[in-house]
Amino acid sequence: MNFDLDDANPDFRREVSAFLDDHVTPALFEQCRRTGTRHDWDLHRALGAQGWFAGGWPTEYGGRGDESSYEILILSDELERRGIPSDGLGMTMLVANVILRAGSEDMRRTVLPRVLAGETLICLGYTESHGGSDVAAARTAAVRDGDHWAIDGQKMFTTLAHEAEYVFLLTRTNPEVPKHRGLTMFLVPMDAPGVEVQPIWTIGDVRTNATYYTDVIVPDTARVGDVDDGWGIMGIALMFERTGGGADVRLFADAVQAARSVTTSDAKSLLEDESVRERLARLAIEREVSTLLRLRSQWAESQGSRSMIEGSMFKLFSSESQVRAASDLLDIFGPLGLLEAGDPAAPGSGEFSHEFRHSIVLPIYGGSSEVQRKIIAERGLGLPRSTR
Ligand SMILES: Cc1cc2nc3c(=O)[nH]c(=O)nc-3n(C[C@H](O)[C@H](O)[C@H](O)COP(=O)(O)OP(=O)(O)OC[C@H]3O[C@@H](n4cnc5c(N)ncnc54)[C@H](O)[C@@H]3O)c2cc1C
């Protein structure tokens, strides 16, 4: 096990770091905060144009045909450490990995080059309002008519649907069999007639969406995997799901800097307060643990592990740790911490209140904490399967 990605490609990390120094401005963070859209097209396209999504991918699908799969890991690591919102990249690469393994040849040749060039986004259409965590209960129906399918239904929390070119859609194709056996995945163009997107604003300022599908006609070539094997395809997708948090170096540096500059009533800096230092130290330690769990999960994936335990461990710890960290930061700065970015009296870059509200969703999306504990208990510890 090699935790040190730097050894894999130090020059590449330096190159990425210098590029991000040049391209990522405070305006990018401000724009993401204001719009709730954790994706920036200019940055995404610029990263794609560098060829940094294409390492390790076959040339016939727009890749570089080399062995390296580390570049995307190093790039993701740098984006995460800097707290740069890049949800679109994560989702799109997830679906691209599924298409590579289960998509038709035609789909691979048309969609993957555009993904690897940073020209397209794919959002995830799994969750439905009645099912929530129980994604296999999906009711959105796909009915076959010759070479085409008619799709009808609705999805909840289709994040980035308003920016995406496609939705990776979980549908029910057979209501007569047990729920896991009657599902099929499609890659549906968001501009197909009958697709509608409505915004949902969350407490953490993130914009997500409800999406509606009314008699949406797609060709059979839009299918990903076999008919009624959607659950198997979801299994592949889950292996590439990367949600977490807690490795944001920028937030930590901001907190230390702000604690140094804010003075208490006895004219000392907050950083001189032992309890403040203790909390910041815990934040730093948990951030490091999160990073190690993420690297372990990526390592397991690179070794072909399909257990998902490592990913669940990372997701569970890092998201809950981010909630603790954001809560501690509000405590440290008290009422000042509630001031928003742009207020001259706000400590640091004014993101502590936003981080606190945003952190709340982390243990929910991408599989809630309870669901992650269930996976770890059943698959990792060998405990009896729960009945839900
Ligand atoms: C900001 C945001 C963005 C999202 N983006 C997307 C997206 O892009 N695409 C998409 O498809 N979905 C997305 N989701 C949906 C997300 O994955 C679901 O919210 C999540 O799976 C939980 O579903 P739910 O909110 O309906 O809660 P429920 O499933 O109703 O859960 C309610 C509570 O019950 C617990 N629970 C549920 N099942 C079990 C169980 N078996 N055992 C123990 N406890 C359980 C949960 O942990 C939770 O505490 C997003 C959600 C949010 C908040």
The ligand as a Gaussian input file, in Angstrom:
#p B3LYP/6-31G(d) Opt

LIG

0 1
 C      -27.831000      18.212000      -1.492000
 C      -28.223000      16.851000      -2.004000
 C      -27.786000      16.447000      -3.257000
 C      -28.171000      15.197000      -3.759000
 N      -27.804000      14.860000      -5.037000
 C      -28.295000      13.734000      -5.597000
 C      -28.068000      13.429000      -6.966000
 O      -27.361000      14.152000      -7.666000
 N      -28.649000      12.333000      -7.508000
 C      -29.441000      11.498000      -6.767000
 O      -29.960000      10.510000      -7.313000
 N      -29.675000      11.730000      -5.453000
 C      -29.118000      12.832000      -4.859000
 N      -29.371000      13.124000      -3.531000
 C      -30.218000      12.210000      -2.777000
 C      -29.485000      11.508000      -1.667000
 O      -28.660000      10.480000      -2.146000
 C      -30.573000      11.035000      -0.689000
 O      -31.012000      12.195000      -0.023000
 C      -30.087000      10.041000       0.276000
 O      -29.846000       8.842000      -0.380000
 C      -31.066000       9.820000       1.422000
 O      -32.388000       9.720000       0.952000
 P      -33.553000      10.587000       1.642000
 O      -33.077000      11.994000       1.732000
 O      -34.822000      10.332000       0.923000
 O      -33.656000      10.023000       3.105000
 P      -34.371000       8.665000       3.563000
 O      -33.885000       7.528000       2.735000
 O      -35.833000       8.886000       3.662000
 O      -33.740000       8.515000       4.990000
 C      -34.286000       9.133000       6.167000
 C      -33.474000       8.638000       7.347000
 O      -33.585000       7.197000       7.447000
 C      -32.314000       6.586000       7.412000
 N      -32.367000       5.312000       6.690000
 C      -32.840000       5.120000       5.437000
 N      -32.705000       3.816000       5.080000
 C      -32.124000       3.182000       6.122000
 C      -31.720000       1.824000       6.377000
 N      -31.889000       0.870000       5.465000
 N      -31.161000       1.537000       7.577000
 C      -30.987000       2.511000       8.511000
 N      -31.362000       3.802000       8.336000
 C      -31.908000       4.140000       7.165000
 C      -31.421000       7.581000       6.691000
 O      -30.073000       7.436000       7.057000
 C      -31.976000       8.912000       7.176000
 O      -31.450000       9.242000       8.441000
 C      -28.979000      14.349000      -2.982000
 C      -29.390000      14.744000      -1.702000
 C      -29.023000      15.981000      -1.211000
 C      -29.500000      16.390000       0.147000

